[in-house]
């Protein structure tokens, strides 16, 4: 098992294939296993690097809330790359990972060949901000009080994941099984320290307008909290491309893996 050091926190890393590097950054409910279909496809011609975020075993689970933040998530990507001797890579992130990829492009543009920002922006819309904070607080409390399996039940079956359950019941069950294996402490601290304190995509607007990293924004048309943020990113980031996937909700790479993989390959080919 391979680990990268990120400021004293060990992060579990998997490295597959050879060629131009692609670094994958998972969502709140995910881990390295959720990128399996992308690694199997792209690993034939790219070097694919996946890692578990801090708080996600077998990565370390720091017990201090101060160890979790949006900027720390950015530094973790950079330190994973440094540990593998990677100077520049395509950065692919979903949801929480999409936020991290976006902020990585702002902080380390010289290290990003491109950005794929998928399913990002939840909690950004001003009229939904208060409900977002309430939902995050409730989820973190339930996980710590009830444990993972029971604490995530409502979240795992929410509207933004319904298409996944309809399209691929077996995959949906497997995904939630992985989610239920996560650390209650690490997940709750990630919600409170990273998700609830990160700036909205709209607050990043002035900086994004000056970012010249090739960017592909992806959203499902059934992922309501991320639709308007995706359009904003398309309009704000110079030269950004937008792909709206029909009849698809939040975990786009799992719901429509073939289309997602092809979109990534086409985008990387154009950039490279």
QUIKAJO-V828135 format. One record per pair of residues at least 6 apart in sequence whose C-alpha atoms are under 7 Angstrom apart, sorted by sequence separation. I is the first residue (numbers start at 1). GAP is how many residues later the second one is. D is the distance in whole Angstrom. If there is no record, write none. Layout:
i = (I & I)
gap = (GAP & GAP)
d = (D & D)
//
This chain:
i = (4 & 5 & 26 & 53 & 54 & 55 & 123 & 221 & 234 & 3 & 4 & 52 & 54 & 55 & 105 & 165 & 219 & 234 & 248 & 253 & 3 & 4 & 93 & 143 & 164 & 219 & 234 & 3 & 4 & 39 & 92 & 123 & 142 & 143 & 2 & 3 & 91 & 2 & 219 & 2 & 139 & 217 & 101 & 102 & 101 & 217 & 32 & 32 & 98 & 32 & 98 & 156 & 31 & 91 & 98 & 99 & 89 & 90 & 98 & 88 & 89 & 90 & 91 & 92 & 93 & 94 & 95 & 221 & 22 & 87 & 88 & 89 & 90 & 91 & 92 & 93 & 94 & 95 & 96 & 216 & 217 & 218 & 219 & 220 & 221 & 21 & 22 & 23 & 24 & 25 & 88 & 90 & 91 & 92 & 93 & 94 & 95 & 214 & 215 & 216 & 217 & 218 & 219 & 220 & 221 & 222 & 17 & 19 & 20 & 21 & 22 & 23 & 24 & 74 & 94 & 211 & 212 & 214 & 215 & 216 & 217 & 218 & 219 & 220 & 221 & 222 & 223 & 16 & 17 & 18 & 19 & 20 & 21 & 22 & 23 & 73 & 209 & 211 & 220 & 221 & 222 & 223 & 18 & 19 & 201 & 208 & 209 & 220 & 221 & 17 & 18 & 74 & 208 & 209 & 220 & 17 & 70 & 74 & 220 & 16 & 17 & 149 & 205 & 16 & 148 & 220 & 15 & 16 & 15 & 148 & 14 & 15 & 14 & 148 & 13 & 14 & 147 & 13 & 12 & 13 & 11 & 12 & 144 & 11 & 143 & 144 & 11 & 11 & 144 & 143 & 12 & 12 & 11 & 140 & 10 & 11 & 10 & 9 & 140 & 136 & 160 & 133 & 160 & 23 & 22 & 23 & 24 & 25 & 26 & 27 & 21 & 22 & 23 & 24 & 25 & 26 & 27 & 28 & 20 & 21 & 22 & 23 & 24 & 25 & 27 & 6 & 26 & 27 & 26 & 25 & 6 & 5 & 4 & 124 & 124 & 124 & 4 & 121 & 121 & 163 & 163 & 161 & 167 & 160 & 161 & 160 & 161 & 164 & 115 & 114 & 115 & 116 & 117 & 118 & 119 & 114 & 115 & 116 & 117 & 118 & 119 & 112 & 114 & 115 & 116 & 117 & 118 & 123 & 122 & 109 & 121 & 122 & 106 & 121 & 124 & 120 & 119 & 105 & 121 & 68 & 68 & 65 & 69 & 70 & 57 & 61 & 68 & 69 & 56 & 57 & 68 & 56 & 55 & 65 & 70 & 56 & 55 & 119 & 55 & 30 & 29 & 37 & 38)
gap = (6 & 6 & 6 & 6 & 6 & 6 & 6 & 6 & 6 & 7 & 7 & 7 & 7 & 7 & 7 & 7 & 7 & 7 & 7 & 7 & 8 & 8 & 8 & 8 & 8 & 8 & 8 & 9 & 9 & 9 & 9 & 9 & 9 & 9 & 10 & 10 & 10 & 11 & 11 & 12 & 12 & 13 & 14 & 15 & 16 & 17 & 18 & 19 & 19 & 20 & 20 & 20 & 21 & 21 & 21 & 21 & 22 & 22 & 22 & 23 & 23 & 23 & 23 & 23 & 23 & 23 & 23 & 23 & 24 & 24 & 24 & 24 & 24 & 24 & 24 & 24 & 24 & 24 & 24 & 24 & 24 & 24 & 24 & 24 & 24 & 25 & 25 & 25 & 25 & 25 & 25 & 25 & 25 & 25 & 25 & 25 & 25 & 25 & 25 & 25 & 25 & 25 & 25 & 25 & 25 & 25 & 26 & 26 & 26 & 26 & 26 & 26 & 26 & 26 & 26 & 26 & 26 & 26 & 26 & 26 & 26 & 26 & 26 & 26 & 26 & 26 & 26 & 27 & 27 & 27 & 27 & 27 & 27 & 27 & 27 & 27 & 27 & 27 & 27 & 27 & 27 & 27 & 28 & 28 & 28 & 28 & 28 & 28 & 28 & 29 & 29 & 29 & 29 & 29 & 29 & 30 & 30 & 30 & 30 & 31 & 31 & 31 & 31 & 32 & 32 & 32 & 33 & 33 & 34 & 34 & 35 & 35 & 36 & 36 & 37 & 37 & 37 & 38 & 39 & 39 & 40 & 40 & 40 & 41 & 41 & 41 & 42 & 43 & 44 & 45 & 46 & 47 & 48 & 48 & 49 & 49 & 50 & 51 & 51 & 55 & 62 & 63 & 63 & 66 & 67 & 67 & 67 & 67 & 67 & 67 & 68 & 68 & 68 & 68 & 68 & 68 & 68 & 68 & 69 & 69 & 69 & 69 & 69 & 69 & 69 & 70 & 70 & 70 & 71 & 72 & 73 & 74 & 76 & 76 & 77 & 78 & 79 & 79 & 80 & 85 & 86 & 88 & 88 & 89 & 89 & 90 & 90 & 91 & 98 & 99 & 99 & 99 & 99 & 99 & 99 & 100 & 100 & 100 & 100 & 100 & 100 & 101 & 101 & 101 & 101 & 101 & 101 & 102 & 103 & 104 & 104 & 104 & 105 & 105 & 105 & 106 & 107 & 108 & 108 & 121 & 122 & 124 & 124 & 124 & 125 & 125 & 125 & 125 & 126 & 126 & 126 & 127 & 128 & 128 & 128 & 130 & 131 & 131 & 132 & 149 & 150 & 220 & 223)
d = (6 & 6 & 7 & 7 & 6 & 4 & 5 & 7 & 5 & 6 & 5 & 6 & 6 & 6 & 6 & 5 & 7 & 6 & 7 & 6 & 5 & 7 & 6 & 4 & 6 & 7 & 6 & 5 & 7 & 6 & 7 & 5 & 5 & 7 & 6 & 5 & 6 & 6 & 7 & 7 & 7 & 6 & 6 & 7 & 7 & 7 & 6 & 6 & 5 & 6 & 6 & 7 & 5 & 7 & 7 & 6 & 6 & 6 & 5 & 4 & 5 & 5 & 6 & 6 & 6 & 6 & 6 & 6 & 7 & 6 & 5 & 5 & 5 & 5 & 5 & 5 & 5 & 5 & 7 & 6 & 6 & 6 & 7 & 6 & 6 & 6 & 6 & 6 & 6 & 7 & 6 & 6 & 6 & 6 & 6 & 6 & 4 & 7 & 5 & 5 & 5 & 5 & 5 & 5 & 5 & 6 & 5 & 6 & 5 & 4 & 5 & 5 & 5 & 6 & 7 & 6 & 6 & 6 & 6 & 6 & 6 & 6 & 6 & 6 & 6 & 5 & 5 & 6 & 6 & 7 & 5 & 6 & 6 & 6 & 6 & 6 & 5 & 7 & 7 & 6 & 5 & 5 & 5 & 5 & 7 & 6 & 5 & 5 & 7 & 6 & 4 & 7 & 5 & 6 & 5 & 4 & 7 & 5 & 6 & 6 & 6 & 5 & 7 & 5 & 5 & 7 & 6 & 6 & 5 & 7 & 6 & 7 & 5 & 6 & 6 & 6 & 6 & 4 & 5 & 7 & 7 & 5 & 6 & 6 & 6 & 7 & 7 & 6 & 7 & 7 & 6 & 5 & 4 & 5 & 6 & 6 & 5 & 6 & 6 & 7 & 7 & 7 & 5 & 7 & 5 & 6 & 6 & 6 & 6 & 5 & 5 & 5 & 5 & 5 & 5 & 6 & 5 & 6 & 7 & 6 & 6 & 6 & 6 & 7 & 5 & 6 & 7 & 5 & 5 & 5 & 6 & 7 & 6 & 5 & 6 & 7 & 6 & 7 & 6 & 6 & 6 & 6 & 7 & 5 & 6 & 5 & 7 & 5 & 7 & 6 & 6 & 6 & 6 & 6 & 6 & 5 & 5 & 5 & 5 & 4 & 5 & 7 & 6 & 6 & 6 & 6 & 6 & 7 & 5 & 6 & 7 & 5 & 6 & 5 & 7 & 6 & 6 & 7 & 5 & 7 & 6 & 6 & 5 & 5 & 7 & 6 & 5 & 4 & 6 & 7 & 6 & 6 & 7 & 6 & 6 & 6 & 4 & 6 & 6 & 6 & 5 & 7 & 6)
//
